[in-house]
Structures are given as C-alpha cells and as structure tokens.
C-alpha cells in the first residue's frame, strides 16, 4: 500500500525544499523526494560553494595588491586543495541545515529516483527497491543540468562544466571559458584572480548579454584591464582534449578560425532542464523545448501536477524558484490573495570582480516599449565610501518613465552591488516613484548613496557629481 500525503515534491533544490517548508507551515502533510543531496544544485554545486571560491579569490586579489592599502604581503601563495575543501565544507554545512529544517517541519524525506507513474502517484527507486507514494498534489522541482557542447562533452579532466570547475585537482594555467553569462563570468573572475590566463568566447555581440548594454561594455573593459582576452561574436568550432591540455578552434567575428592551446576549458553555454524520464510525457504534461509549461501559480496542463524552478524556464535563478514554490503551495492550500508569479521584479546578480546586479528593464528594452524615459547614472568615483574602500570603478544606472515616474529598471556594476540591488527591488515591488526615492534619506558614508544620486541624476539633480 502506498504512503499517502497531501503534497509530494520531486526535487529538493531552493524551489523544492522551500515549497516543502511553506506547505508544512500551512498544515499539509508533505514528502520530498531527492536522488542526491538536499539543497539541490544551488546549495551543493552552484550558488553557495561558488561564492566561497569567489571569496577566496577576492582575498587573494587584496593580498597581492596589499600595497594599495599601505600594507605589505610578501610571497603570497595558496593551497588549492584547502580552497576546495573550504568551499565543500560551506556546502556541507548548509546541506545539514536543510536536513534540520526538514526534521523541524516534520517533512518526510524519501531518497531515490522519483517518477510520476500515474495521476497522484509517484514511484521512488533506490538500490533496486521501489516505494510508491500518493498525493492529490505533486510538484516537479527537478532543476537543470549543464549543457554540453555537441562535439565535445565534458570529461572532468580537461573539459569542465561548473561542477568540475568547483573541485579542480589542479589550477589551470591557461583557461578557456566558453559562454559569458553569470556562470562563465564568475569562473573567469575566480581563476583570473587566482593567477590563470583567461580567454572568454561569447557567440553574441557582447558579454553578459542579458544585462544593460552599458554594463556589458563596462565589464568588457574591466575584465580586459585585468588581463583577460575576450572574443565576442565568436564561437568555438572544435575542442579536443589531450593528455596535457585542450586545443580549440575559435572562429572570430571576421569569420576566420584560429587554433589555440589551453590547459583547461569550462563550458558555460546554458542549461538543460531535467524533465526526461520522470513520467511527464505519458501523463500529457505540456513541455516546450524541455521546459514544463505552467501558469502563474505553477499549474501544468494536467490537474494535480505542478512545476517550479529551472524546469519551467528562465530566469534560471534560485530565488525565482523559491518564490515560485511559495506561490504554488499557497495556491494549492487556498491561501487568499496569492499573487501569480511575475518575473519583472526578479533581480539578477553576477558575483564577479566587479559585481553586476540588475532588476527590471534595460534602457534599450524600456525604449522599445515606446515610453519617454528619464535615465540617471552615477559613478563610483563620486562616492566617498567607494573611494575609501579603494573600489572607485563602477556606476549605478536608473531608468524611469518620464511621465509617471515609475522605476522601470536599475543596473549596477561595482563593488558589493549584489547587496545594493534589493533596495531597487523593494522600490519596484512597492511601485515607488522617483519622488519617493528622492525624498528617502540614505545613510552616509555608504555605497547606497549612489542609488539616491542616480535617481537624482535622472532628473538633473545629482549633488555629488
């Protein structure tokens, strides 16, 4: 006889485990199924451990530039195994935290491979043993995996995905990064700051292509200044791994192809949703290019089957998945006033050096909408705290509707902007106008003052630049 629940969640990433907790809070008897580690890719192999690595490279950068702060640090070296070990311990600590949250909220954790075998039924397989679970509601939160190059699959030795890049057995000397989204740029930043010679290849006409064009241009200039070689409008036609390195054929903007040698290559060209072999097709769940089609409440085309997170399409972000999970569960539980999921107020962050953060429309997208705009920009060099920190490179840009004062978008590049962006996210969520932001008092001296100055600048009122 199958174990019966109100809700079963397949996958325990930031979408799945948060949905499970919210369901438990609302009194639903909940089970969560996981084939690997609680916390999913983000906690174990993505968001969290990469930030631990990036913190190490940031400190290494400061140590090797200590003289800029009146300090001396001689013969700075590092222990790669210890760096990786610290990153893995951070992930393990948070994995244990999720286990504790499951226990605290009385959520049943079932280990193994799950598949929806019938409407309201999910079968979990582990070590050849099958366990049947039943529930009126099933949420699919199986996430995604790295996309391979069709002609050169990652081998974990010379050709890496993000997973391999997080646990390197040796430090690359000459690294090729294919793809310049957030993942590619973060690893390029980490390995460059740790001493590797880095080359980035991006098929589109600019790096970080989802960001505002001014941010992309600024980042290109800054990364090149740090010593990286960047090819845009380019592609990798061939990638061959050997015993001592990788040979790549890079086709440039001019159509000419050139072969180059690297010690390692990281493939960061996107993700593939994990929707295969979990029974969705047989039930008639609509899938578009691998992604499950849902409405604003996570409902699929089949009653009782829901989906959240990376399996439902972009933006592929942990915080999007978590919020989507809460919305989905509250709708299932019949909570009044649940707002459908919207993507316009989801912030994006890239934790490179310098950092990038944004929310809402880019200037170009805002202009495409046909609105009259007010655009403000304020540089880090005009901010006292940024100068004192020795981080005077960057800017804050805000885009407003000229008629209504609506904040259409905000785009930041520079030190700690991933911590600043939430101010603009809250402003958009509360439908704050330019007048309210102008009349808000920002503390001094802080980096956040640049957010105020950027708003003022949009209306010709900047005070410090």
Secondary structure, DSSP 4 states (H G I P E B T S, - for coil): --EEEEEEEE--STTHHHHHHHHHHTT--EEEEESS-TTHHHHHHSHHHHHHHHHHHHHHHHHHTGGGGT----S----HHHHHHHHHHHHHHHHHHHHHHHHHTT-EEEESEEEEEETTEEEEEETTEEEEEEEEEEEE---EEEPPBTTB---SSSEE-HHHHHS-SS--SEEEEE--SHHHHHHHHHHHHTT-EEEEEESSSSSSTTS-HHHHHHHHHHHHHTT-EEEES-EEEEEEE-SS-EEEEEE-TTS-EEEEEESEEEE-S-EEE--TTSSHHHHT--EETTEEP--TTSB-SSTTEEE-GGGG-SS--HHHHHHHHHHHHHHHHT-TTPPPP-STT--EEE-SSSEEEEEE--HHHHHHTT--EEEEEEEGGG-HHHHHHT----EEEEEEETTT-BEEEEEEEETTHHHHHHHHHHHHHTT-BHHHHHTSPPPSSSTTHHHHHHHHHHTT--S--
